[in-house]
Amino acid sequence: SAIYVSLGASNLNFDPLTRPDKWGRVMPTNRWRLFDTNTGTPTAQSTSMSYTIALPGGVNAIWFAGLKGHTSITVTQTHPTLGTLYTATQTFSGLPISSSWYDWTFSDRSFKRTATTFTGLRPFPGTTVVLTINGASDLSVYKVILGGLTAWGLPVHKGAETGIKEYSRQVENEYGDLSLKQGSFSKTFTMQAWVTAAEADAFFDYLTTIRSTPAVFIGHPTMSRLQGFGIYQSWRQVLQHADYDEYD
C-alpha cells in the first residue's frame, strides 16, 4: 500500500502498479513504511502493531531496527499442515545509561536496544509468519527486514568504529540570519573481521555477489550500534596468517 501522485489530467481507472506513466509513487503508507527500503520515515502506531506475512523460501531470520517505545516483540511461524514451526518473544526493559546504585534506583530507565534479530525460522516456502510489536504510546519501528542469515568468521575484532553521517544543514536567508533545517542521518561503521583460511575464498566471492546490494550487516548481535541496513563502501583482504585472513 502506497501513496501516489497523478502525473496528468483525466487520470481515471488506471492501476498505479501497472501504469507508472500515469502515477508516480511518493512513499508507502504509514503502516507499510517499516518494510520499505527507500524511505527514512518510520511506522508509528500507539501501543501495538501486528503483521501477517506469507514467507517465500529461504527466509530464516528477521531483523528489527529503529525501535522506539517498544516493550516486546513476538515472532510466530506456522505451516498449514505442520502447525507451529517457530515462536519466540523478546522483551525490552529500560536501563539507566550509567551504572551507579543511585542511577539504577532513581534515574530514568529509558535506554533500550534499538535493533534486534530473530533467528532460527524454517527456511522453506508455504509458511506464514506473524509479527507482533507491543509498546507505549510513542511506539515506532524504522525497518523490518526478512531474509537469509549468513554467518562468517570469528567475532568482531577490537577497533571497530561507528558513527553517523548528518544531513541537517544551516540555511541562510536574505538578511544573513541562519536557521537549522533538521534532516535525517545515516549510520556508518567500520570493523575488522577474521575469517578462517578454509572459508576465505568463499567469503571473498560472497562479498562480491552482494556488491551494491542493500543488506543487513550485523557486527555483533547485542550491539545496535554495530548493526545497519545498506551497502558496504569498500573492503580489503589481508593475508598474513596461516589459519585466517583479516578483512577491513
FENUR-V853295 format. One line per field, one symbol per residue. psi: psi as a letter, one per 30 degrees, with the letter a starting at -180 (. if undefined). A space follows every 10 residues. Layout:
BEGIN
psi->???
END
This chain:
BEGIN
psi->klklkkgllh ikhkkfffif fekkkellle egeffkfgkg klkkkkekkk kkkkkllfjg lkkklhkkgk elkkkkklkf ffbkfkkkkk ljkkklelgl eeeeeflkif jlkfklkklg ljhllglkkk kkklaafgkl kekjkkakkk kkallklkgk klaljkgllk kkafggkklk jkaalkkkkk lkkkklefge eeeeeeeefg kgkklkkjek fgjefhklkb lkellkkjjg lefllkk.
END
